[in-house]
Amino acid sequence: MVMGIYKIINRNNNKIYIGSSEDIVGRWKEHVNQLETNTHHSWKLQNDYNKYGFTVFDFSIIEIIKNPKYLLEIEQGYIDKYSSYDDNIGYNVRCSTTGKVNDKDFTKELELLYYYKNINNEDKIKLKNNLNIFSGENEKIISRYKDKYCLSKTWYRKEGAQQICKDAYNYCKKKNKSLLKELYFTVFIMYLKEITNDKRLLTLTQFAAIDDIPEQKRNCLCFLINCYCNSFNKLNMERSHNIKINDDEWALSLILRWITNCSDINKRIDIYIPSYRMRTILTNWINSI
């Protein structure tokens, strides 16, 4: 095994990620796996991987270290040297090897975590009155996604996207054809290619990523994912800022932000949410208003 400091560089924009490991080859494989499954802790690196693909990135060793005692200290020196935590320069989301989150990223994470709490009362009433939540046309489909982890990233890795594509397509077909021109769906980006291969859904709808703010609002939606916060981010938020992330609150904030980004909340919003967990979380929030 090779121990030391490594870097990942995007040749398109020269942005850099600095890391260290007692097994650099093994760590590189972990990076690749996390990027391919859209679970990498660095949202900045993940976003550019999703945008540019694998081939624009170079991986290289900066320095081989003999004593593991100095590994993090030397890594910190390179992070400071390259300023790889700066959004304009690099992909590191933490400016310290001890897990400290830089102020800008910490603010973003807090804004997302508490998004549902910051919706004003007027908009809450609009969402309560205008959201029409659909689960499925029969008990068989409803029960198919009843497990707590159905449509999570782990579930997709095991089950794939074929069945949910079929169910979403059948939902779309039953909608008024004029509404279909207003329909957005979202899914984990790494499974978008699999859905793209199934042309049926894409002929009727348009993809909107969980972080998108589309120029055109659409009030017919398909939310085909089940959201859980990345365990690495949860651990570091607790260690660095003594903030414990609740998975249900995180999921509620994500789905509400996506709905408000994609649709006109002044009008009726039809949304298909096959995940029992996500549907229950949103319904309970609406009923609490």
PyMOL commands that set and color helices and strands:
alter all, ss='L'
color gray80, all
select helices_A, chain A and resi 24-36+43-52+54-56+68-82+103-113+115-118+121-130+139-144+153-159+162-174+177-180+189-197+199-204+231-241+247-262+276-288
alter helices_A, ss='H'
color red, helices_A
select strands_A, chain A and resi 4-10+16-21+57-64+131-134+183-186+206-207+220-223+269-272
alter strands_A, ss='S'
color yellow, strands_A
deselect
rebuild
show_as cartoon
